Amino acid sequence: MLYAFVGSERGAVAPIFALMAVVLIVIAGFGIDFARAVNAKRQLQYALDYATLVVVKDVRKYEYHQQKAEVDFREYFKTSLASKLEEGISPKLDYFEFSNNQAKLTARTSADVPTYFMRLLNLLDRSSKHDHLTVAVDSRAEVGTANLELALVVDVTSSMRQDIPSLKRASKLLIEQLIRESRYAEKLRVRMSIVPYSSGVQLDYKKSAAILGEKKPKDGKICVIERLEDLSSSRRGKHNNFNPTDEYTYSGNVINRGKVAYFSHFLHSPCPRAEVLPLTSRKGALLSKADELANIGTTAGHAGLNWGYFTLSPKWGDFWASYGSAQSRPSDYSDQSVRKAIIFMTDGEFNSYTYQKRGHANNWDWAMKIMFSGSRKLAEFRVQEVCAEIRKDGIELFTLAFDNSGRGALKGSNTERILKECATDPQNYIYANKSKELVSAFEMFGSRLTHLHLSK
């Protein structure tokens, strides 16, 4: 019997199981501690990224108050972490560096996460170093290096009467957001053009006389409208005679009779009071142009969008260099370092277009079709044609439907459909129906154009 007892293996599994159970419980406990540490690290990273992005986004706010940047950063970080961490976890800011000149912020934070199971290891080495796990994260937010050429094409028609102040404010805030002081020049180089439109766009005759013909209007200004596709169009095809491209010449040449018909213009029209401002980085000039915006006329969106397109087209380089300055010459489409974009805004239906009344290439007699269903359809189609040409050349389109009717007139309309289709990304289209939403829409466009991003 003693021999049988000594040789028996019954019950041998129990102590082995007991020992393994202890090991498994310890491993599971370690896993729980590690999981808690990972979760704390994730929350710290989110809060740190949020705080760095918000401060850099408002970099101009801290131009003369750099110390306030850290105060605000700590508050954003604290607010974002509220109720996100376990009790007993107290993060500390280990490193903070903010450069207003470079529009960049770098920060690092860490925290000790108390352990529940790993502290058992203290029994082995008689220490307290296993009482916690230390987690650390860092973040860097900055405005990315970019060359931006932006055309701001804004609706200044009669229906904008009550909202012109908001449009001025929105335009100025966008300018302030994008055109930084000279010390930012190496970080974000921006040139902007402003194209106010209604029935057409306004140009200075003296600056553009070389291609606008020899007949001088009394006020020295000229309202530029439709551009013809065929200079010898018959009377039958006059309503479809429109060229949406950015070609600067016909068949390689600007011919004499084309000087008048090339841009197709008329002298007595409800044209914008503010002239087109070609590409410039001069903040003062842009802010002054925004101040000139005033409401008048009907909505020929294709004319405004076409001229916004022209201000970015390298094919028009010589014209803009002569009209404005050498700085107004657009970059080549092939220059991959340059980002070209258009912000196109309207507050209503595209309802008018202009055509040659007598169908004669050298004739100054023009007529306008407005408000009828036929004119709306043709005006809408022309906007779509210009959008298609713009997209072909790789220019980004941001579109805004400003529904100031108070009754949601643009919601689900052809105008909204066209603006959505024209936008080069679904996020590039915004619907706004209040003045404050108009301002915030411009700010959102500006944020998407400045390349604010996390670089670490």
C-alpha positions as CSV (number, residue, x, y, z in Angstrom):
1,M,0.0,0.0,0.0
2,L,2.9,2.4,0.8
3,Y,4.4,1.6,-2.5
4,A,1.1,2.3,-4.2
5,F,0.8,5.6,-2.4
6,V,4.3,6.7,-3.3
7,G,3.8,5.8,-6.9
8,S,0.4,7.4,-7.3
9,E,0.1,10.5,-9.5
10,R,-3.4,11.3,-8.5
11,G,-3.9,14.9,-7.3
12,A,-0.6,16.1,-8.8
13,V,-2.5,18.5,-11.1
14,A,-4.0,20.5,-8.3
15,P,-0.8,22.2,-7.0
16,I,0.3,22.8,-10.6
17,F,-3.1,24.3,-11.4
18,A,-2.9,26.4,-8.2
19,L,0.5,27.7,-9.1
20,M,-0.5,28.4,-12.7
21,A,-3.7,30.1,-11.6
22,V,-1.6,32.5,-9.5
23,V,0.6,33.2,-12.5
24,L,-2.4,33.8,-14.8
25,I,-4.1,36.1,-12.3
26,V,-0.8,38.1,-12.0
27,I,-0.5,38.3,-15.9
28,A,-4.1,39.3,-16.2
29,G,-3.6,41.9,-13.5
30,F,-0.6,43.3,-15.3
31,G,-2.7,43.4,-18.5
32,I,-5.3,45.5,-16.7
33,D,-2.6,47.9,-15.5
34,F,-1.1,48.2,-18.9
35,A,-4.6,48.8,-20.5
36,R,-5.3,51.6,-18.0
37,A,-2.0,53.2,-18.9
38,V,-2.7,52.9,-22.6
39,N,-6.1,54.5,-22.1
40,A,-4.6,57.4,-20.1
41,K,-2.0,57.9,-22.8
42,R,-4.6,58.1,-25.5
43,Q,-6.6,60.7,-23.5
44,L,-3.5,62.7,-22.9
45,Q,-2.6,62.6,-26.6
46,Y,-6.0,63.8,-27.7
47,A,-6.1,66.7,-25.2
48,L,-2.5,67.8,-26.1
49,D,-3.3,67.7,-29.8
50,Y,-6.4,69.7,-29.3
51,A,-4.7,72.4,-27.2
52,T,-1.8,72.8,-29.6
53,L,-4.1,73.1,-32.6
54,V,-6.4,75.7,-31.0
55,V,-3.5,77.9,-29.9
56,V,-1.8,77.8,-33.3
57,K,-5.1,78.4,-35.1
58,D,-5.3,81.7,-33.1
59,V,-1.6,82.6,-33.6
60,R,-2.3,86.2,-34.4
61,K,-4.0,86.6,-31.0
62,Y,-0.6,86.1,-29.3
63,E,1.5,88.3,-31.5
64,Y,2.2,90.6,-28.6
65,H,1.2,88.3,-25.8
66,Q,3.4,85.2,-26.0
67,Q,3.0,84.3,-22.3
68,K,-0.8,84.2,-22.7
69,A,-0.3,81.5,-25.3
70,E,0.9,79.1,-22.5
71,V,-1.9,80.2,-20.1
72,D,-4.6,79.5,-22.7
73,F,-2.8,76.3,-23.7
74,R,-3.0,75.0,-20.2
75,E,-6.7,75.9,-19.9
76,Y,-7.6,74.2,-23.2
77,F,-5.6,71.1,-22.1
78,K,-7.3,71.0,-18.7
79,T,-10.8,71.5,-20.2
80,S,-10.3,68.8,-22.8
81,L,-9.2,66.3,-20.1
82,A,-12.1,67.0,-17.7
83,S,-13.4,63.8,-16.4
84,K,-11.4,61.8,-18.9
85,L,-8.7,60.5,-16.5
86,E,-9.0,58.2,-13.5
87,E,-8.9,59.8,-10.1
88,G,-5.3,60.0,-8.9
89,I,-3.8,60.6,-12.3
90,S,-2.3,64.2,-12.5
91,P,-0.6,65.1,-15.8
92,K,2.2,67.6,-15.8
93,L,3.4,69.8,-18.6
94,D,7.1,68.9,-19.2
95,Y,7.8,71.0,-22.2
96,F,6.2,74.0,-23.9
97,E,7.6,76.0,-26.8
98,F,5.6,78.5,-28.8
99,S,6.9,80.4,-31.8
100,N,4.6,83.2,-32.9
101,N,7.0,84.0,-35.7
102,Q,7.0,80.5,-37.1
103,A,3.3,79.8,-36.2
104,K,4.4,76.6,-34.4
105,L,3.8,75.1,-31.0
106,T,5.5,72.1,-29.4
107,A,4.5,70.5,-26.1
108,R,5.1,67.4,-24.0
109,T,3.2,66.0,-21.1
110,S,3.4,63.0,-18.8
111,A,1.5,61.4,-16.0
112,D,2.0,58.5,-13.5
113,V,-0.8,55.9,-13.7
114,P,-1.1,54.0,-10.3
115,T,-0.9,50.2,-10.6
116,Y,-3.1,47.7,-8.8
117,F,-1.3,44.5,-9.7
118,M,2.2,45.3,-10.8
119,R,3.0,46.8,-7.4
120,L,3.2,43.2,-6.2
121,L,6.6,43.1,-7.8
122,N,7.7,45.5,-5.0
123,L,7.7,42.4,-2.7
124,L,10.5,40.9,-4.8
125,D,12.9,43.8,-5.0
126,R,11.7,45.6,-1.9
127,S,11.1,48.9,-3.7
128,S,8.2,51.1,-4.7
129,K,9.2,51.6,-8.3
130,H,6.3,49.4,-9.5
131,D,3.7,51.6,-7.8
132,H,2.9,53.3,-11.1
133,L,3.5,53.3,-14.9
134,T,4.7,56.6,-16.4
135,V,3.2,57.6,-19.8
136,A,4.3,60.5,-21.9
137,V,3.1,62.1,-25.1
138,D,4.2,65.0,-27.2
139,S,2.6,67.1,-30.0
140,R,3.5,69.8,-32.5
141,A,1.1,71.9,-34.5
142,E,2.1,74.3,-37.2
143,V,0.9,76.1,-40.3
144,G,2.3,74.1,-43.2
145,T,4.6,75.6,-45.7
146,A,2.6,76.4,-48.8
147,N,2.3,78.9,-51.7
148,L,-1.3,79.9,-52.1
149,E,-3.0,81.9,-54.9
150,L,-6.6,82.5,-54.0
151,A,-9.4,84.3,-55.9
152,L,-12.2,85.6,-53.8
153,V,-15.3,85.9,-56.0
154,V,-18.1,87.6,-54.2
155,D,-21.8,88.3,-55.0
156,V,-22.5,92.1,-54.6
157,T,-26.0,92.1,-56.3
158,S,-28.9,94.1,-55.1
159,S,-30.3,91.3,-52.9
160,M,-27.1,91.6,-50.8
161,R,-28.2,95.1,-49.6
162,Q,-28.7,94.1,-46.0
163,D,-25.7,91.8,-45.8
164,I,-22.9,93.8,-47.4
165,P,-21.6,94.8,-43.9
166,S,-21.3,91.1,-43.1
167,L,-19.7,90.3,-46.4
168,K,-17.1,93.1,-45.8
169,R,-16.4,91.7,-42.3
170,A,-16.2,88.1,-43.6
171,S,-13.8,89.1,-46.3
172,K,-11.6,91.2,-44.0
173,L,-11.4,88.3,-41.5
174,L,-10.4,85.9,-44.3
175,I,-7.7,88.4,-45.4
176,E,-6.4,88.7,-41.8
177,Q,-6.4,85.0,-41.5
178,L,-4.4,84.3,-44.7
179,I,-2.2,87.4,-45.2
180,R,0.2,87.4,-42.3
181,E,2.9,89.9,-41.5
182,S,6.2,89.8,-43.4
183,R,7.9,87.6,-40.8
184,Y,5.4,84.8,-41.8
185,A,6.3,85.1,-45.4
186,E,8.5,82.0,-45.4
187,K,5.9,80.0,-43.6
188,L,2.8,80.7,-45.7
189,R,3.1,82.8,-48.9
190,V,-0.3,84.0,-50.0
191,R,-1.5,86.1,-52.8
192,M,-5.2,87.0,-53.2
193,S,-7.4,88.5,-55.8
194,I,-10.8,89.9,-55.2
195,V,-13.5,89.8,-57.9
196,P,-16.8,91.5,-56.9
197,Y,-19.5,90.5,-59.4
198,S,-23.2,91.3,-60.3
199,S,-24.2,91.7,-63.9
200,G,-20.5,91.6,-64.8
201,V,-17.2,92.8,-63.3
202,Q,-15.6,96.2,-63.2
203,L,-12.2,96.9,-64.8
204,D,-10.3,100.1,-65.1
205,Y,-10.3,101.2,-68.7
206,K,-6.9,102.8,-68.7
207,K,-5.2,99.8,-67.2
208,S,-6.8,97.4,-69.8
209,A,-7.0,99.6,-72.9
210,A,-4.7,97.5,-74.9
211,I,-7.2,94.7,-75.2
212,L,-10.5,96.4,-74.5
213,G,-10.6,98.6,-77.6
214,E,-10.2,102.3,-78.3
215,K,-13.6,103.6,-77.4
216,K,-13.3,105.2,-73.9
217,P,-16.3,105.2,-71.6
218,K,-17.1,108.5,-69.9
219,D,-16.2,107.4,-66.4
220,G,-13.0,105.6,-67.3
221,K,-14.4,102.3,-66.2
222,I,-15.8,99.4,-68.1
223,C,-18.2,96.6,-67.2
224,V,-16.9,93.3,-68.5
225,I,-19.4,90.6,-69.2
226,E,-19.7,87.5,-71.5
227,R,-16.7,86.4,-73.5
228,L,-17.6,85.2,-77.0
229,E,-16.6,81.9,-78.4
230,D,-17.2,82.8,-82.0
231,L,-16.5,86.4,-83.1
232,S,-18.7,86.0,-86.2
233,S,-21.6,84.3,-84.6
234,S,-24.9,84.5,-86.4
235,R,-28.0,86.0,-84.9
236,R,-29.4,82.5,-84.5
237,G,-26.6,81.3,-82.2
238,K,-26.1,84.5,-80.3
239,H,-27.6,83.2,-77.0
240,N,-25.2,80.2,-77.0
241,N,-22.1,82.2,-77.9
242,F,-20.0,81.9,-74.7
243,N,-16.4,80.9,-74.0
244,P,-15.8,79.4,-70.5
245,T,-12.1,78.7,-71.0
246,D,-9.2,80.8,-69.8
247,E,-7.6,81.1,-73.3
248,Y,-6.2,84.6,-73.6
249,T,-6.3,84.8,-77.4
250,Y,-8.3,83.6,-80.3
251,S,-6.3,81.3,-82.6
252,G,-3.1,82.6,-81.0
253,N,-3.8,86.2,-81.8
254,V,-5.7,89.2,-80.4
255,I,-7.2,90.6,-83.6
256,N,-8.4,94.1,-83.9
257,R,-12.1,93.4,-84.1
258,G,-11.5,91.0,-81.2
259,K,-10.4,93.9,-79.0
260,V,-14.1,94.8,-78.5
261,A,-15.7,91.4,-78.9
262,Y,-13.0,89.5,-77.0
263,F,-14.4,90.3,-73.6
264,S,-17.8,91.5,-74.8
265,H,-18.6,94.5,-72.7
266,F,-21.3,97.1,-72.3
267,L,-21.2,100.7,-71.0
268,H,-24.6,101.3,-69.3
269,S,-25.2,98.5,-66.8
270,P,-25.6,97.8,-63.1
271,C,-22.0,96.8,-62.7
272,P,-20.1,96.5,-59.4
273,R,-18.7,99.7,-58.1
274,A,-15.6,98.0,-56.9
275,E,-13.0,97.0,-59.6
276,V,-11.3,93.6,-59.8
277,L,-8.1,93.5,-57.7
278,P,-5.6,91.1,-59.2
279,L,-3.3,88.9,-57.2
280,T,-1.4,90.7,-54.4
281,S,0.0,90.0,-51.0
282,R,-0.5,93.6,-49.9
283,K,-2.9,93.3,-47.0
284,G,-3.7,97.0,-47.0
285,A,-4.9,96.9,-50.7
286,L,-7.0,93.8,-50.0
287,L,-8.7,95.3,-46.9
288,S,-9.4,98.5,-48.8
289,K,-11.0,96.6,-51.7
290,A,-13.2,94.7,-49.2
291,D,-14.3,98.1,-47.8
292,E,-15.4,99.1,-51.4
293,L,-18.0,96.3,-51.7
294,A,-21.5,97.7,-52.4
295,N,-24.7,96.1,-53.7
296,I,-26.0,96.6,-57.2
297,G,-27.2,94.6,-60.2
298,T,-28.3,91.1,-61.1
299,T,-26.6,87.7,-60.7
300,A,-24.4,86.7,-63.6
301,G,-22.3,84.2,-61.6
302,H,-20.5,82.8,-64.6
303,A,-19.0,86.2,-65.4
304,G,-17.7,86.6,-61.9
305,L,-16.4,83.0,-61.7
306,N,-14.8,83.3,-65.2
307,W,-12.8,86.4,-64.1
308,G,-11.8,84.8,-60.8
309,Y,-10.5,82.0,-63.0
310,F,-8.6,84.5,-65.2
311,T,-6.8,86.1,-62.1
312,L,-5.3,82.6,-61.4
313,S,-4.5,81.7,-65.0
314,P,-0.9,81.9,-66.2
315,K,-2.2,82.5,-69.7
316,W,-3.3,85.9,-68.5
317,G,0.1,86.6,-66.9
318,D,1.1,89.5,-69.2
319,F,-2.3,91.1,-68.8
320,W,-2.3,91.1,-65.0
321,A,1.4,92.2,-64.8
322,S,0.4,95.2,-66.9
323,Y,-2.9,95.8,-65.1
324,G,-1.5,95.4,-61.6
325,S,2.2,94.7,-61.1
326,A,4.7,92.0,-61.6
327,Q,3.4,90.4,-58.4
328,S,0.0,90.0,-60.0
329,R,1.3,87.5,-62.5
330,P,-0.1,84.0,-61.7
331,S,2.2,81.0,-61.3
332,D,2.2,78.3,-64.0
333,Y,-0.2,75.4,-63.6
334,S,2.8,73.0,-63.7
335,D,4.3,74.5,-60.5
336,Q,3.4,71.9,-57.9
337,S,4.6,74.1,-55.0
338,V,1.7,76.5,-55.6
339,R,-1.9,75.8,-54.5
340,K,-4.5,77.6,-56.5
341,A,-8.0,78.0,-55.2
342,I,-11.3,80.0,-55.7
343,I,-13.9,80.9,-53.1
344,F,-17.2,81.4,-55.0
345,M,-20.1,82.9,-53.2
346,T,-23.7,83.7,-54.2
347,D,-26.8,84.7,-52.4
348,G,-29.4,83.7,-55.0
349,E,-30.2,82.1,-58.3
350,F,-28.0,82.7,-61.3
351,N,-30.5,84.7,-63.3
352,S,-28.9,86.7,-66.0
353,Y,-26.6,86.7,-69.0
354,T,-25.8,89.1,-71.8
355,Y,-25.6,88.6,-75.6
356,Q,-24.9,90.7,-78.7
357,K,-28.2,92.2,-79.7
358,R,-27.2,92.6,-83.4
359,G,-24.7,89.8,-83.6
360,H,-22.0,91.9,-85.1
361,A,-18.4,91.4,-83.8
362,N,-17.6,95.1,-83.7
363,N,-20.9,96.3,-82.3
364,W,-21.3,97.8,-78.8
365,D,-25.0,97.1,-78.7
366,W,-25.7,94.5,-76.0
367,A,-28.9,93.2,-74.4
368,M,-29.4,91.4,-71.1
369,K,-31.6,88.4,-70.5
370,I,-32.8,88.4,-66.9
371,M,-35.1,86.6,-64.5
372,F,-37.0,84.5,-67.0
373,S,-36.8,80.7,-66.7
374,G,-34.8,80.5,-70.0
375,S,-32.3,83.0,-68.8
376,R,-31.8,81.2,-65.5
377,K,-31.2,77.9,-67.2
378,L,-28.6,79.4,-69.6
379,A,-26.9,81.3,-66.8
380,E,-26.8,78.2,-64.6
381,F,-25.4,76.1,-67.5
382,R,-22.6,78.7,-68.1
383,V,-21.6,78.5,-64.4
384,Q,-21.3,74.7,-64.8
385,E,-19.2,75.2,-67.9
386,V,-16.8,77.5,-66.1
387,C,-16.6,75.1,-63.1
388,A,-15.6,72.3,-65.4
389,E,-12.8,74.3,-67.0
390,I,-11.5,75.4,-63.6
391,R,-11.4,71.8,-62.3
392,K,-9.6,70.6,-65.5
393,D,-6.7,73.0,-64.5
394,G,-6.5,71.5,-61.0
395,I,-7.8,74.6,-59.2
396,E,-9.7,73.9,-56.0
397,L,-13.2,75.3,-55.8
398,F,-14.8,76.3,-52.5
399,T,-18.5,77.3,-52.9
400,L,-20.9,79.0,-50.6
401,A,-24.7,79.4,-50.9
402,F,-25.7,82.3,-48.7
403,D,-29.5,82.0,-48.3
404,N,-30.5,85.4,-46.9
405,S,-34.1,85.0,-48.1
406,G,-35.2,84.0,-44.6
407,R,-37.3,81.2,-46.1
408,G,-34.7,78.7,-47.2
409,A,-35.1,79.6,-50.9
410,L,-31.8,78.1,-51.9
411,K,-32.2,74.8,-50.0
412,G,-32.6,72.1,-52.6
413,S,-32.5,74.6,-55.5
414,N,-30.6,74.3,-58.7
415,T,-28.2,76.9,-57.4
416,E,-27.3,74.7,-54.4
417,R,-27.0,71.6,-56.6
418,I,-24.6,73.4,-59.0
419,L,-22.5,74.8,-56.1
420,K,-22.2,71.3,-54.6
421,E,-21.2,69.9,-58.0
422,C,-18.7,72.7,-58.6
423,A,-17.0,72.2,-55.2
424,T,-13.9,70.1,-55.7
425,D,-14.6,68.3,-52.4
426,P,-17.9,67.7,-50.5
427,Q,-16.4,69.6,-47.5
428,N,-15.7,72.6,-49.8
429,Y,-19.4,73.4,-50.0
430,I,-21.1,75.4,-47.3
431,Y,-24.8,76.5,-46.9
432,A,-25.3,79.5,-44.7
433,N,-28.5,81.4,-43.9
434,K,-27.5,83.9,-41.4
435,S,-24.9,86.8,-41.4
436,K,-22.9,85.2,-38.7
437,E,-22.8,81.9,-40.6
438,L,-21.5,83.8,-43.7
439,V,-18.6,85.1,-41.5
440,S,-17.9,81.6,-40.0
441,A,-18.0,80.0,-43.5
442,F,-15.2,82.3,-44.7
443,E,-13.3,81.4,-41.6
444,M,-13.7,77.7,-42.2
445,F,-12.5,78.1,-45.8
446,G,-9.5,80.0,-44.5
447,S,-8.7,77.2,-42.0
448,R,-8.8,74.6,-44.8
449,L,-6.5,76.8,-46.9
450,T,-3.9,77.5,-44.3
451,H,-2.8,73.8,-43.8
452,L,-3.0,73.9,-40.0
453,H,-1.9,70.4,-39.0
454,L,-0.2,68.2,-36.5
455,S,3.4,67.6,-37.6
456,K,4.3,65.4,-34.6
